[in-house]
């Protein structure tokens, strides 16, 4: 079968949807199918192509080229990951040639898809009421997709000798959350016995200047406060993780890592609250812009000194995901 993946990524859109789609595309390719990507222009995509870092054909699209690709490559399935909005007419035109599958598209366009996949616990009537009876809906965390690297990693293993705290905010951090978290930490409080590792994503556009300035000006934090390039193994070497809620949060929970999570906007907060309510798999601190410094400090201090709590968090996290989402979604693309 021939698949066209529409995956916009980079800058304010982040990278989580790209890496999980790439993992799915690689799975389809191994099974003998043909996949090409199309996307809205971005520095991230342009840099990928310049460095030949993607093993699939990829095309920057304009208003007409999407349909042209579908026709020219005899596409069987048009797969869209993320919040890409389409007019009703454009989707109906695409449906003349192939099946349309939307994955976690939260725009009103979702109602026009043949198949809608929603890897979340949001079951609100308002969200699903706009779908016609003809649309097949698959929903739940069992349909979560991860970066291909995640499937190769060994799960987190608690080590009481490790006193490192990891902080991540996705691939691009467009809302500057790494620096917001930095300003919530009271580095002048001598009760901290931990190192703080801030991991910047591959396409980071957030401002990290104040963190770097603090590191440069305070010799006593040398080695105890660092800005590092994102690396799954380095993150897993920490005792626990502070994560801005998103695809990466799911990935590290699947790897049994204890996680404190915050939301960067109201829509993400709804998803975080639902996830917390139904799984109890992380510490939910709500919206980052409304988080009180004292509450944040108290939780970090508590977890830094409570080995049993970290072990229990790890156990709860490990019960949420089973790593079979990629096979379930693959089967939907091939057989539904």
RAHUCOR-V982378 format. One record per run of one state. SS is the DSSP state (hx for helix, st for strand, lp for the rest). FROM is the first residue (numbers start at 0). LEN is the number of residues. If there is no record, write none. Layout:
ss->SS from->FROM len->LEN
ss->SS from->FROM len->LEN
This chain:
ss->lp from->0 len->1
ss->st from->1 len->5
ss->lp from->6 len->4
ss->hx from->10 len->3
ss->lp from->13 len->2
ss->hx from->15 len->15
ss->lp from->30 len->3
ss->st from->33 len->6
ss->lp from->39 len->3
ss->hx from->42 len->8
ss->lp from->50 len->6
ss->st from->56 len->4
ss->lp from->60 len->4
ss->hx from->64 len->8
ss->lp from->72 len->4
ss->st from->76 len->5
ss->lp from->81 len->6
ss->hx from->87 len->8
ss->lp from->95 len->3
ss->st from->98 len->5
ss->lp from->103 len->4
ss->hx from->107 len->5
ss->lp from->112 len->2
ss->st from->114 len->4
ss->lp from->118 len->6
ss->hx from->124 len->4
ss->lp from->128 len->7
ss->st from->135 len->4
ss->lp from->139 len->1
ss->hx from->140 len->3
ss->lp from->143 len->4
ss->hx from->147 len->5
ss->lp from->152 len->11
ss->st from->163 len->5
ss->lp from->168 len->8
ss->hx from->176 len->8
ss->lp from->184 len->10
ss->st from->194 len->6
ss->lp from->200 len->8
ss->hx from->208 len->9
ss->lp from->217 len->1
ss->hx from->218 len->3
ss->lp from->221 len->3
ss->st from->224 len->5
ss->lp from->229 len->2
ss->hx from->231 len->5
ss->lp from->236 len->3
ss->st from->239 len->5
ss->lp from->244 len->2
ss->hx from->246 len->8
ss->lp from->254 len->4
ss->st from->258 len->5
ss->lp from->263 len->2
ss->hx from->265 len->14
ss->lp from->279 len->3
ss->st from->282 len->5
ss->hx from->287 len->3
ss->lp from->290 len->2
ss->hx from->292 len->12
ss->lp from->304 len->2
ss->hx from->306 len->11
ss->lp from->317 len->7
ss->hx from->324 len->11
ss->lp from->335 len->1
